[in-house]
Amino acid sequence: MKSILKIFISIIFLGFLFASCNNGEKTVAEKGIIDLSDEPIANTGIVDLSGEWEFYWEQLLSPTDFATNKPSSPLYAKIPSSWESVITNEINTEARGYATYRLLVKTNPQDSIFMIRINRVDLAYKLWINGDYITSSGKVSDNKAEYEPKWTSYSNIFHSKKTEQEIIIQVCNFDFVRGGIVNTIQLSSIDELNASINKEIGLDFLLLGIMLVIALYHVVLYILRRQVVSSLYFAILSFFASALVVVSSEFDIVYLFWPHITWNLQIKLEYIFYFFALIFLVLFISSLFKVETKKLYIRIVVGYAALMIAVVAFSPVTAFMTILSFAEWIFIVIVLYLNYIVYKAIVNQKEGASKSIIGLLFLTLAIINDILVNKYSINGYDLLPFGFLIFMLIQAYIISSKFIEAIKFSEQLTEEMDYLNNNLENIVKERTSVVELQKEELLVQSESLKVANDEIIKINHILERQGGEMNKKNKALTDSLNYAKRLQSAVLPDPKYLEEVLPEHFILYMPKDIVSGDFYWYGEVDSSWDFDDASSIKVLIAADCTGHGVPGAFMTLLGHNFLNVTVKTQEVTDPEQIIYKLDQQVVETLRQNDPNSIRDGMDISVLSIEEDKNLISFAGAGSPLYYFKNGEFNEIKGANFGIGGVLRKEKVFEPHKLEYEAGDVFYIFSDGYPDQIGGKEGRKFYKKRFKELLEEINGKPMAEQKKLLEENFFKWKGDYKQIDDILVIGLRM
């Protein structure tokens, strides 16, 4: 794909380079005068009469008007360009209206014979040279009801011994989206201009001929292989591309086939052919790359193009031209999406895709170029016929290659069939001998299989006896685990008691296995020296022991015992001191100072609540605290290490004290919820999503929060297995 991208960038660069280069400095008109008197016209080649022409808006002036009473203070319009660009303090021109252009051309005294060429003018014009009427296209009038639009190009010879040639052109437009002289007017000697015109006419007919030949060739291919519908789509696309060359040619090829065609019909046919070409371009690409193309896209494009064809066919030109100013950009989006379809085919390594995208890129650039040239009067050339030609040649090569491969494959099959027919008897004898040999081998294998089968039956009987014993052992193990679960549940705080001492709380506790490595603990310590004062400090803890299942369950029992001693017996209530004590007891009990001892431990979050002071204290070992104050999320991170194990440096568990208000919500939890695998891509839930979920639900009642957390967990987990024990505790003050 990188090579395709390089080709595309190179095409764009060369296109801009070509558009920007010129044949040296050109003489241009200034203030209605162009000076070509330095040398004879035969030596200067073809001269573009571009630059500033005198411009008279909403005036249809003839040579007589200039001879008898020359208008004063003319405006100046740049040629070639649409006259909407002529904006002054006096007037603001619009696309529809009428005007007169005038240019004085100073020529060399040696010149007496000239040839002038006028390409299409939008939308009707009348030409005078040196006071003599020369030609007209359509009918010029200042009244829309009387004018007649027509697109024709003109070239002719005129004689003049004057050294100053006066060119006057009346132009009117009441239908098209742009008006004025939008194409270059050229002046030259007879030989130079005739040669140029003949080359361009020849090139148009060459394009038309090649496109028609390609269209007919693919019609024949479709007739030969009707199952290859892409050949039919491509043939129809080629016919419409040929029709576009006919109706849009600067040299009026359409008048050779239809001499009396009106401009209204010509412009409608041009846009109708555009949209028909779009339909069959989409159908052709989709038939080549069916997997990469969505059927909905095809329906939308075909429906859109059919609608635009109906609009063009049955609406006045002035109406549909306004709509088409937006439709052209939709056209570009559709073609760009076709490029994306072919790109996906390249990624999927579809045959011919890398060649197809080159032709499609040429066509896309040609479409964009023509819209810029025609809509915004940017200097350039209409490249759509050449874009179509390059696209068609590349696609014709791809389709022809496939047919050639099919023919070669057919020939290969024919040769193989001839060989089989000529050597059938020998082949049958060889196959018969092979079959007999295989039969003998099968008999030997059959005897071996009988012996093996007897052995398998014996082994199966043994496995059945062993399976019965395994079932008994498994039942005994399961019964033991269930009993361990009852023991573990018995040491957890009583839910009814927790409802009394912590009215607004929830505990989401979901072991991965029968027994859990996560546990929660609650205790109270009398904080008053006066026995008449019943104030106490409440301690709430969430812990995640190393591992899960049976190993984790053993650690939870140790944790419970250590916390009972530390908090209830020794009356330690500061969270960091509880963690220090617990860490010391784990290290000593499991002899973790011995290098060969186990390194099990636990992550823990400790909350110490002093309700009489509206104060809550927190310390964590490997676990954070999330809380919401006035609905705003806050986080306090615990230490980066857990309880147990031996570190090279001294462990420090930092205490945090917070004043709370009624309605503040606190969350402590193990890592089971954020680490759960799930979702469409099988990724972890992560703490980021967990935080976002808590931000959504923290204002709801605690029982509802627990339900939402549980529902979200199973929705995220889907068909994946639970990978760890789950513990989430929420507390509203």
N, C-alpha and C positions, 0 to 999 in steps of 0.2 A: 504493500500500500504506500510505502514511503516513496517508491519510484513514481507511482501515479501522481502523488502530491507534487513531486518535483516537476513532472511534466506539466501539470496544471499551472504551477507558479511560472514556469518558463513561458507558457502560452500567454498568460496575462502580461508578463514583462515585454515580450516581443510585440504584443498588440499595442501597448502604450508607446513602445519605441517607434513602431511603424506610424502610429497616429501622430506622434510628435515631430517626426523628421520632416523636412521640407527640402525643396530643391534650391536652397540658397535664399537670399533675400528677394522678396516679391514686391513688385510695384502695386500699391493699393490706392484706391481713390480717397481723396481728402476734400471735404467740403464740396462734393459733387463733381470733382475733376480728377481724372487719372491721366498721367503724362506718360505716353509710350513713344515719344518723338525721338528718343536717343538713337534708335536704329530701326531698320525696316522690320515690318511684322514677320517677314519670312525668317528672320534671324532670331526672333525672340521666342519662337515656338508658340504653344497655346497659352494665352494670357487669361487668367481669371479676373473678370471685372468686379472684384470684391472691394469692400471698403465702404466709404460714406457716400451714399447717393442722396440727392435732393429728395425730400419726402413731403408730400402735401396731403394731409389727412382729410378725408371726407371731401375731396375735390377730384373730379375727373377732368384733367386738363389735357388739351390737344396742342400740337405744335403751334397752331394759330394763336392760342392763348399766350404762349410764351413770346411769340413774335410781335404781337400787338400790345400786350400789356403784361409784362413779366411779373408774376407774383413776387412780392417782397418777403424778406425774412423767412426763407424756407427752413424746415427742420431737416435733420440728417439721419437716415436710417442705415444701419450696417447691413450689407449684403454679403453672403447669404444669412438670413435670420428671419424669424417671425416678427411681424410688425408690433407684437405686444411689447417688445423690448424698447420701443420708442416712447419714453416717458419724459415729459418736460413740464415746465410750469404752466404751459398753455393747454396741453391735452394729455389725456391718458388713454391710449388706444386699447381697443379690445380685439378679440380674435375675429369678430364678425364686423364687416364694414367695407369701405372702399377707400382707395388712395391712388395717388400718381407718383411714380418714381422718375427721376431725370438724372442723366449722367452725361458729362462732356468728356470725350476721349480725344486727347491730343495725339496725333499720329505723325509719322515721318513723311516728309514731302514726297519720298519715292513710292509710298504706298498709294494704290488706287483700287485694288481689289481685296475685299475682305470676306471672311466667312464668320457668321455669328451662330452660336448655339444656345438655345434656351431650354433648360430642362423643366420639369413640371413646376408650375406656379400655382399657389393655393389662392383662388380656385378657378378664376377666369381672368384672362388678360388680353390686352390689345397693344400692339407694338408699332411704334414709328421710329424710323431712322432718317435723320436729316430732313425732317418734315414730310417724308413719304410714308404712307401706310404700308406695313410689311405683312403682318399676319395677326391672327387672333385665335384664342382658344376659348370655346364657350361663348357666352354673350355677356359683355360688361355693362353694368347699369348701377345707378344709385338707388334703384328700387328692387327689393327682393323679388317681387312678383315678376319682373321683367328679365332678371338675369338668369343665365344658364351656366351651371358649373361643368367643367370638363378638364380632364388631365391629359395633356398632350405635350410632347417634346417637339422642338422646332430647330431646324438648322437650314441656313440658306446663305447665298452669296449676295453681296451688294457692292456696287461700284461707287467710289467717291474720290475726287481729286482734292477735296478739302483737307486741311490739316487739323480740323476739329470736327469730330463726329458727334452729333447729338442723338442720344437714345432716350426715348420717352416710353414708359410702360404704364398703362392704366391697369389696376388690379382690383378685383372685388371678391369678397367671400362672405356668404351668408349662411353657410352650412357646416364647414369644417371646424375642428377645434383649434386650428391655427390659420393665420392668414399672412399673405405677403410672398416675397421672393425668398423661398427657403433653400433653393438650390443655386449653385454657381452658374452665372452667365459667362460664356467663354467667347473670346475673339481670337482669330488666328488667320493664317493663310489657308488657302483651299486644301492643299495637300496635307498639311499637318492635322487639321481638324477632321477631314474625311478619313484619314488613316485611324485616328483615335476612335471615331464613331464606329467605323467598320470593325475594329477590334472588339469594342464593347458589345456590339450587336452579335458578333460571332461568338463571344463568350456566353451571352445569354442563351443563344440557340444550342451551344455545346452543353451547357448545364441542363437545358430542357431535354435534349436528346439523351444524355446519360441517365437522367432520372426516369425517363419513359422506358428506356431499355431495361434498367434495373427493375422497374415495376412489372413489365411484361415477363421478364426472366423469372420473377418470384411467383407470378401467376402460374407459369408452367410448372414450377417446382411444387406448388400446392396441388395442381391437378394430378401430378405424379404421386404425391404422398399427402393425401387429404388429412391424415391424422396430425400432420405438422401444421397446426393452425397459425403459428407464428409467421409462416411464409405468406399467408393470406393477409394478415394484419400489416405486414411490412409492404406488400404490394399496394394495398389501399393507401397506406401512408405515403408511399412514393408517388402515387397518382395525385394526391392532394398537394404534395410539395411541388410537383410539376405545374399544377393549376395555379399555385401561388406565384411561380415564376412568370406565368403568362399574364396574370391580372396586375402584377405589381412592377413589371419591367418598365424602366425609364424610356424604353424605345417603343412603347405602345404595341407590343406583340399581340395584345388582346384584340386590337382592331383588325388584325389579319384574319382572325377567326370570327369576329363579331363586329363588323364595321360601324354599326349604329347603336352600340351599347351606350347607355347613359352613364353619367358619373355616379349617380345615386346607386344604380345597380352594380357598377364596378366596385365601389367602395364596400357595398354590402357583401358581394361575392368574396372580396379579399378577406374580410373578417370571418365570414362563414367558413372559408377554406382553412383559415388559421385554427378555428375551434374543432373542425373535423380532423385536422392533422393532429391536434392535441389528443383527441379521443383515441385515435389509432396508435399514436405514440405510446400512450399509457397501456393500451391493450397489448401492444407488441412487447414492451418491457415486462409486463406482468406474465405474459405467456412464456417468456424465457426463464424468468426467476419466480416461479409460483410460490415457493416456500417463503421467500422474503417479502412478497407483496400481500398486503391485507385486502380481502375482498371488499371491506367497507371503504377503503381508499379508492378502489376502482369505481364503486357505485357513486361515491361523492363526486369524483372527477367527471365521470360520464354524465351524471345528472346536471352538474354545474355547466359543462360545455353545451349540453343539449338546451338548457335554459338560455344561455347566451346566444346560441344559434337562433332560437325563437325570437329573442329580443331584437337581434340585428335584422332578422327577416321581416318582422311585422311592425317595427317602430320607425319613426322618421329619423333621418340621419342625425339631426341636431340632438335628438333624445338619446339615442344609443351611444353617440360619441362621448357624452358626459359620463355614462355608466362605464364605458370602456377605459376611461382614464384610471379607474380603480381596478378593472378586470385585468389590465396588463400586469400589474404587480402580483395578482393572484396567479396568473399564468406563470410568472417566474418562480413563485413558491412551489407550484406543482412540479415544474421541471427540476428544481433543486431537490425535491423529495424523490424524484426518479433517480437522481444521482445517489441519494442515500440508499435506495433499494439496491442499486448495482454495487455500492460499497459493501453492503451486508453480504451480497453474493460473493464478493472477493474474499471477505473474511471467512465465509463458509467454503471457499475454494471451489466455487462453481466454474465449470468450463466456459471459457469465452468472456467471463465477467471483466477481467482486467483489460481486454481489448474494447469491450462495449463502453466502459466508462470514459475512454479517451474520446470516442466519437460523441458521446453524450456531453462531455465537457466542452468540446468545440461548439456543439449546438447551443448549449446554455449560454456561452459567451456571446455567440452571434445574436441570440434573442435579447440579451441585456443590452448589447451594443445598439441594436436597431431601435429599441425603446428609447434609449438615451438620445440617439440621433434624431428620431422623428418626433418625440414628445418634447424634448428640451432644445431642439435645434442645435445640438452639439456638432461641430464639424467632424465629418467622418463619412463612412460608406455603409450602405446596407449590406450586411454580411450574412443575413439569414439564408439565402440560397446556397452560399458556400458552406455554411454550417450544416445545412441539411445534406449537401452533397458529401461532405466528409463523413458524417454520421452514417449515411446510406452506404457509402463504399465500404466502411469498416464492418457494418452489419452484414452487408452482402458477402463479404469475405468470410465472416464467421459462419453464416448459414451455408454457404457453398462448401466450406471446409467440412461441416457436419455431413452434408450429402456425399461428399467425396469419401469420407470415412465409412459411411454406410455402404457405398458402392464397393469399396475395397473389402469390407467385411462380407458382403454378399458374394463377391468373387472368390474370397477365401473359402466360404462355405461350399460354393459350387465345386471348387477344386477338391475339397475333402470328400464331397459326395461322389465325384467321379472316381476318386481313389478307392472309396469303399465299394462302389459298384464293380470296379475292375478286379478287385482283390477279395471279393466277398467269400468265395469258397475257402481260400487260405485262412482268412480271418476267422471263419466259423470253426475250422479244424483247430487253430491255435486256441480259440476260446474254449472249445470242447475239452481239449487236453488240460487246460488250466482249471476248468470246472471239476474234472475228474480228480486232479491232484488236490484241489481244495476239499473235495468230498472226503478223500482219505484222511486229510488233516483234521477235518471236522469229526470223523469217527474216533480218531485218537484223542482229540480234545474232549469228546463226549465221555469217554471212559475216565479221563482225568477229572472231569467235572463231577461224575458220579462219586468218585472217591472223596473229592473235596467236599461234596454235599453231605456225605455221611459224617465227615469231621465237623462240619458246620452245625449239624443237628446235635452232635454230642456237646459242642461248645455252647450252643443255645440253651441246652438243658442246665448246664453249669451256671450260665448267666442268669437264668430264671431263678435258680435257688439263691444265688448271690443277690439278685434284685430284691427278693423278699426280705432278706436280712437288711439290705440298705434302706428299704422302706421303714422297717422297724426302727432302725437307728435314726433315720431322718425325723420320724414322728417323735422319738424321744428328745431329739435336739430341739425341735420346734416347741415341744411342751416346755422344755427348760427355758427357751427364750421368752415364751409367753409369761412364764412365771417371773423371769427377770424383768419383763416389762411392768408387771404388777408391782414388783418391788421398787422399780425406778419411779413409777407414777406415785407410789405411796410417799416418797420423800419430797415430791414437789409440793409447793404451797397449795392449800385447799382453795379451790375457786370461789366457794361461798364466802370464805374468810376474806379473800382478796376483794370481793365485791363490797364488803363492809368497810374495809380500811382504805380502799382506793376506788371510790364509786365510779369514776369515769376513767376506765382503762380497758384495754383488750390485750389478749395474748394469742398470737397466731403461732401454734406449735405443731409442726408436721414432721415427725421422724422419717428418715429415708427408709430405714429397716424397722424390724420389730422393736428394737431398742435404739435409743438416740444418743448422739454425742453432744447435743446441745441441751442446756438446762437453764432454768430460771430460779431465782431464790429471793425470798422476802423475809425481812426481820425487823424488829423494833427494839430500840434501846431507850430506857427512861433517861431523859436529859435534865431532869429537875433535881435539885438538892432538897427541895421541899416536897415531902411525900403527899402534901395536900394538893400540890400542883401536878396535874396529870399529863403534862407535855412530854412528848417523846420524839425521837428521831427515827424516821422510816428509811430503811435501806432496801433498794430494789436493784437486782443484778440480772444481766443476761450474759451467758457464757457459752463459748463454742470450743469444746475439747478437741484435741488432736484426733483425727479420724472420725468414723461413725460406726454404727453397729456395736458389736460386743466390746472392742477395745475402747471406743469412745464412751460407752456406758460405764465401764469401770472408772474412767477418769471423772465422770459426772458424780459418782458416789463419793470419790475422794474430795471433789470440790465441795459438795454439800457438807461433808463432815468438817472440813477445814473452815468453811464459812460459819458453821454453827459455833465452833470453838472461838473463832476470831471475833465475831460480832456479838453473839448472844452471851458467850461466857466471858470473854475478855473486854466486851463492850467497846470495841474499836468501831468508830462511825465515820471517820474521815476516809473518803474513797481511796486516796492514794496510799494511806496506811493499810487499808484492807488489802489492796493489791500487793503491797510490799510483803505483808505477813503471808498472804496466800502463795506468793512466789517462793518465799523462803521455805514454807512447808512442803511444797511440791518438790523442790530441789533436794531437800533433806530426805523426804520419804522415798523418793525414787532413786536416791543416791546418785544424782546427776553430776556430782563432782568427780565421779569415777569415769574415766574416758570410755569405758566399755558399757556404760549404763545406757538405758533408753533415753531418748530426748523428748518424750511426749510432754505436752503442756496444754495451755488453753489461752484463747483470746477472751477478754472480758470487758464489760462496761458496767460501772458502778455509779448509782445515783443515791445520794444521801439527801433526804427531804426534811427540812425544818419548817413545818407549817406555821408555827407561831411567829416566825420571822420572815415568812414568804421568801425563803432562801432554799436554793437547791445547789448541791455540790456534785461535781462529776470528775471522774478520772477514768481513763481507758488504757488497756493494754492490747494493742492491735485492733481496736474497735473504736468508732467515733460516736458522737452524740449529734443527732439532728433535732432541731427544735424550731418552732414557729412562734414568733412574738409579734402580736398585732397582725398576724397573717403573713409576715415576712420570714422567708427561710434563713436559717442560720446553721452553721456547722462548727463543732469543736472536734478536732482530730485527737485521737488517743496517741499513745506512744507507738513507735514503729515496730515494737517487739512485743511478744506475748509473755505469758507466765510460764515458768519452767525453762529448762535448757540452761546452758552456761554461756554467757557472753564474755568476750575479752575485756569489754569496758563495763563500768558500773551502770546498772539500770536506773533510769530516772523516770518516775511517773508523775507528771505535772498535774497539780490540782486546779480546778476551775470552780468559781463560785458565781452564781447567777441569782439576781432577784427576779422573781416571777410575779406575774399578775394573773388574775382569774382569766381563764380562757387560753393561756399559753399551752402549747402541746409539745411533748417531748417523745422522741423515739430512740430506743436502743435495740440492736438486732445482731444476729450472726451474719456471716457472709453467704449463707445458703441461698437466700432470695436473689441477691444481685448476680450470683454466679450461675444461676440456672440457665441451661442451654435451651433454646427454643426459637420461635419466630420462623419466617420463611427461609432464612439463610442459615439457620442452625447456629446462631451466635449467642453469647451471654447476654443476660438482661442488663447487666452493668449498673453501677451506682448512679450514673447520669439519668437513666430511665427511672430508677427507683426514686430519686429526688423529685423528678417531674411528676411521678405518680402521687407522691405524698403532698406535693403542692396542690394537686387537684382535689384531694380528698380530706385534707387536714381540718377543714371547717365542718365536716359532717359528724354525726353522732359516732361514738367509738365503736359500737356494735356494727354499724353500717360500714365503717372503715375496714374492720376485720373481714367482713363479707366481700367487699370490693377487692381487697388485697388477695383474698383466696381465689376469687373468680379470675382476676387478672393473671395470677400465677398459673392456673390450669389452662387458660387461654394461650398464654405465652409458651408453656411447656408443650402443648399439643401432643403429638405422638412420641416425643422424646421421653427418656427416663428421667426421674428425679435424681440429681447427682449428689445431693447433700441434704443434711437435716436443715429444716427451716424453723427459725425463731425470730419473730418480730413483736416487740412490746411497745404499745402506745399509751401515753398517760396525759390526760388533760387536767390541768390544775384548777 
